[in-house]
């Protein structure tokens, strides 16, 4: 009977409403389901189909006042599902995603590069050793990769590498003074500030406030004033010569924070600014149109020894002049541990975990613009 009704204009409207209701019942959560070919389990074979309980982890509400919504669009997915890269780098107008979980390994070494001009990915020379939560930053035609974990968010090392983009080649540089992963890496005045993170022993995996600066010219390290609130999985940006560390976690995602610390390299001093409205860790943080945009992240806890929590899709932006936050259109696919950079008038967010923890990887790639 429905087929006959589609011939009538009024009944066609009913069919459309019925289809919409069915879609809402099928996806009673924010966003659309993720195609199984863009998901993979941490270990074992796929395909992966997320459960209603996993989709229910998506969390997009923000206490910040509304700003210009902006819009999200899909972009070419990663060549394979990846997560826990934790950060990415922008260099030469491209997005570089290095290390992380991939292909049933927590210490993979992939180096995938996205070109927005062609909406396509290529693979470049792999990191000399696999690791997750590697701190990366670009400087002078090179990409630096410091520290990381060899085990699942544990087992920090002190290794440091530099990638020559033109030569497509990695080299070792002076190792870090102390091992750590999930640290924040920022470039100021031709030097790289490695701040926070988590270190060993594995059984005690604790956040650190260490602040060490690498000089590429001298291939040497020096210590600076430590981050006042030791944490890892924090967001980092540089604006007007100051380093902003926003959000993160104290030891585990059960203890997330919205703390916002600012470091002045000239004074070697830290101060505080307005905190991130939605505390989270493993989120992206970028500078876009003179504001700081934070997106994604996770919060977790155990209920009867079963891991659950929230996968954040909030997009909140900070005005450094007014010291205030607002929110924008949330991510269509909430994720954590992804790569996020700004290229042109777009924020590109690639990969990441669509559920709390590292059990599922995604190849999802979406871009945001205020238009």
C-alpha positions in Angstrom: 0.0 0.0 0.0 2.9 2.3 0.7 4.0 1.9 -2.9 0.6 3.1 -4.1 0.6 6.1 -1.8 3.9 7.4 -3.1 1.9 8.3 -6.2 0.0 10.9 -4.2 1.5 14.1 -3.1 0.1 14.1 0.4 0.9 10.5 1.0 4.4 11.1 -0.2 4.8 13.5 2.6 3.6 10.9 5.0 6.2 8.4 3.7 8.9 11.0 4.1 7.9 11.6 7.7 7.7 7.8 8.3 11.2 7.3 6.9 12.6 10.1 9.0 11.0 8.6 12.1 12.5 5.2 11.2 15.9 6.8 10.8 15.7 8.5 14.1 14.8 5.1 15.8 17.7 3.5 14.0 20.1 6.3 15.2 18.9 7.6 18.5 22.1 9.4 19.1 24.0 12.4 17.8 25.3 11.9 14.2 25.2 9.0 11.8 26.4 5.5 12.2 30.0 4.9 11.1 30.4 2.5 8.1 32.0 -0.7 9.2 34.7 -0.4 6.5 35.9 2.7 8.4 36.3 0.9 11.7 38.7 -1.7 13.0 39.2 -3.4 16.4 42.3 -2.8 18.3 43.1 -6.5 18.0 41.5 -9.3 16.0 39.6 -9.2 12.8 36.7 -7.0 11.8 34.2 -5.9 10.8 33.2 -3.7 13.7 29.6 -2.6 14.2 29.2 -0.2 17.1 26.5 -1.2 19.6 23.7 1.2 20.8 25.6 1.5 24.1 28.7 2.6 22.3 26.9 5.2 20.2 25.2 6.4 23.4 28.7 7.4 24.6 28.6 10.4 22.2 28.3 13.7 24.2 27.9 17.0 22.5 26.3 19.4 25.0 28.3 22.5 26.0 27.7 24.9 28.9 29.4 27.7 26.8 27.2 30.3 25.1 26.5 29.7 21.4 28.7 31.2 18.7 28.5 31.1 14.9 27.6 27.4 14.2 29.8 26.7 11.3 29.5 23.5 9.3 31.2 20.1 9.0 31.8 18.1 5.8 33.2 14.7 5.1 36.7 14.3 3.5 38.6 11.4 2.1 39.0 8.8 4.9 42.4 7.7 6.2 43.8 4.8 4.2 43.2 2.6 7.2 41.6 3.0 10.7 44.0 4.7 13.2 43.8 6.2 16.7 45.9 7.4 19.6 48.2 9.4 17.4 47.0 12.0 19.8 48.3 14.9 17.6 49.1 15.8 14.0 51.2 18.4 12.3 50.6 20.8 9.5 53.4 21.4 7.1 53.5 22.7 3.5 49.7 23.0 3.4 49.2 19.3 4.3 48.1 17.2 7.3 50.7 14.7 8.6 49.4 11.9 10.9 52.2 9.9 12.5 52.3 6.7 14.7 49.4 5.5 16.9 47.3 2.3 16.9 46.8 0.6 13.6 46.5 -2.9 12.2 46.2 -4.7 15.5 49.3 -2.9 16.9 49.5 -0.2 19.5 53.0 0.8 18.3 52.6 1.4 14.6 54.8 3.7 12.6 52.6 4.9 9.8 53.2 8.4 8.3 50.1 9.3 6.3 49.8 12.7 4.6 46.6 14.4 3.4 46.5 17.0 0.6 43.4 19.1 0.8 43.9 20.3 -2.8 43.3 16.8 -4.1 41.4 15.4 -1.2 43.7 12.4 -1.1 46.2 10.6 1.1 49.7 9.2 0.5 52.1 7.3 2.6 55.5 8.6 3.4 58.6 7.2 5.1 57.5 5.6 8.4 58.7 6.6 11.8 61.9 4.6 12.6 60.1 2.9 15.5 56.4 2.4 16.2 54.8 4.3 19.1 51.5 5.8 20.2 50.9 9.3 21.7 54.0 10.8 20.0 54.4 14.5 20.3 54.8 16.1 16.8 55.4 19.6 15.5 56.6 21.1 12.2 59.5 23.6 11.9 61.5 24.8 8.9 60.6 22.1 6.4 60.9 19.4 9.1 58.6 17.5 11.4 59.9 16.6 14.9 58.5 13.5 16.8 59.3 13.2 20.5 58.7 10.4 22.9 55.6 8.1 22.9 54.5 4.8 24.3 55.4 1.3 23.1 52.6 -0.3 25.0 48.9 0.7 25.3 49.3 4.2 26.7 52.2 2.9 28.7 55.9 2.2 28.3 57.3 5.7 27.6 60.6 6.2 25.8 63.0 9.1 25.4 63.6 8.8 21.7 63.5 11.9 19.4 63.4 12.0 15.6 63.3 14.6 12.9 61.7 14.1 9.4 63.1 15.9 6.4 60.0 16.5 4.2 61.9 17.1 1.0 64.1 14.1 1.4 61.4 11.9 2.8 63.8 10.7 5.5 63.9 10.3 9.3 67.0 10.9 11.5 67.6 10.5 15.2 68.4 13.6 17.2 69.5 14.1 20.8 67.2 12.0 23.1 64.9 13.7 25.6 66.3 14.1 29.1 63.5 11.9 30.5 61.1 9.4 28.9 57.4 10.3 28.4 54.5 10.1 26.1 51.3 12.1 25.5 53.2 15.3 26.0 52.4 18.7 24.3 54.8 20.1 21.7 55.0 23.7 20.8 57.3 25.8 18.6 58.4 29.2 19.7 61.3 31.2 18.5 62.8 28.3 16.5 62.8 26.0 19.6 60.5 23.2 20.6 58.9 23.2 24.0 57.9 19.7 25.2 55.5 20.1 28.1 53.6 17.6 30.3 52.8 14.0 29.4 53.1 10.8 31.4 56.0 8.7 32.3 57.2 5.4 33.9 57.0 3.0 35.6 54.1 1.4 33.6 52.4 0.1 36.7 52.1 3.7 38.1 51.7 5.6 34.9 51.6 9.1 36.3 51.2 12.6 34.7 54.3 14.9 34.8 54.6 18.6 34.5 58.1 18.5 32.9 59.0 21.3 30.6 62.0 20.7 28.4 63.1 22.7 25.4 64.9 21.3 22.3 67.2 23.6 20.3 67.5 22.2 16.7 70.6 24.3 16.0 72.6 22.9 19.0 70.8 19.5 19.1 70.5 19.9 22.8 67.9 20.2 25.6 67.4 22.5 28.5 64.8 22.7 31.3 62.3 25.4 31.8 59.7 26.1 34.5 57.4 23.1 34.9 53.7 23.1 34.1 51.9 24.0 37.3 49.2 21.3 36.9 51.0 18.1 35.8 48.9 16.4 33.1 48.9 14.5 29.8 46.7 14.3 26.7 46.3 18.1 26.8 45.8 20.5 23.9 48.5 23.0 23.0 48.6 26.0 20.7 51.0 29.0 20.3 49.4 32.5 20.0 51.3 35.9 20.1 54.4 34.1 21.3 52.7 32.5 24.3 52.1 28.7 24.8 48.6 27.7 25.9 48.0 24.3 27.5 44.3 23.5 27.7 42.5 20.6 29.2 44.0 17.1 29.6 43.9 14.5 32.4 45.5 13.9 35.8 46.9 10.3 35.3 43.7 8.8 33.7 40.6 10.0 31.9 38.6 9.5 35.1 40.3 12.8 36.2 39.9 15.2 33.3 40.4 18.9 33.7 39.5 22.1 32.0 42.6 23.9 33.3 44.1 26.5 30.9 47.7 27.5 31.6 49.7 30.0 29.6 53.5 30.1 29.4 55.5 33.2 28.6 59.0 32.1 27.3 60.5 35.5 27.9 59.6 35.5 31.6 59.7 31.7 32.1 56.4 32.1 34.0 53.0 30.4 33.9 49.6 32.1 34.4 46.0 30.9 34.1 43.2 31.8 31.8 39.5 30.9 31.5 39.2 27.1 31.6 37.9 24.9 28.9 34.1 24.7 29.5 33.9 20.9 28.9 36.8 19.2 30.7 38.3 16.4 28.5 41.4 14.8 27.3 42.7 13.5 24.0 41.0 16.4 22.2 42.2 18.5 19.3 43.2 22.1 19.8 44.0 24.6 16.9 44.2 28.3 16.2 41.6 29.3 13.6 40.5 32.8 12.7 42.3 34.2 15.8 40.4 31.9 18.2 41.4 28.5 19.8 39.1 25.7 18.7 38.9 22.6 20.9 37.1 19.5 19.5 36.6 15.9 20.5 38.2 14.1 23.4 37.0 11.5 25.9 36.0 11.0 29.6 35.9 7.5 31.0 35.0 5.6 34.2 34.4 2.1 35.3 30.9 0.9 36.3 31.0 -2.6 37.9 34.5 -3.0 36.3 33.1 -2.3 32.9 34.6 0.7 31.1 32.2 3.3 29.9 32.1 7.1 29.7 31.7 9.8 27.1 33.3 10.5 23.7 33.2 14.2 23.2 31.9 15.9 20.1 31.8 19.4 21.5 33.4 22.2 19.5 34.3 25.1 21.9 36.4 28.1 20.9 38.3 30.6 23.0 38.8 34.3 22.4 42.2 35.3 23.7 41.4 39.0 23.8 38.2 38.6 25.8 39.3 35.4 27.8 35.9 33.8 27.0 34.6 30.6 25.4 31.7 29.8 23.1 30.4 26.7 21.4 29.8 25.8 17.7 28.3 23.0 15.6 29.5 19.7 17.2 31.5 17.1 15.4 29.3 14.8 13.3 31.4 11.9 14.5 32.7 12.4 18.1 36.2 11.0 18.5 39.4 11.2 20.6 43.0 10.6 20.0 42.8 12.0 16.4 44.8 14.4 14.4 43.6 18.0 14.0 45.2 20.9 12.1 44.2 24.1 10.3 44.8 24.4 6.5 43.3 27.5 4.8 39.9 28.2 6.2 39.3 24.7 7.4 40.0 22.6 10.5 40.7 19.0 9.4 40.2 16.2 12.0 41.3 12.7 10.9 41.1 9.3 12.6 40.5 8.7 16.3 38.6 6.5 18.6 34.8 6.6 18.3 34.4 4.8 21.7 35.9 5.3 25.1 39.3 3.7 25.4 41.4 2.4 22.5 39.4 -0.7 21.6 38.1 0.7 18.3 40.0 2.7 15.6 38.4 4.8 12.8 39.4 6.2 9.4 36.8 8.9 9.7 38.0 12.3 8.4 35.9 15.4 8.7 36.5 19.2 8.2 35.0 22.2 9.8 34.6 25.8 8.6 32.8 28.9 9.8 32.2 29.7 6.1 
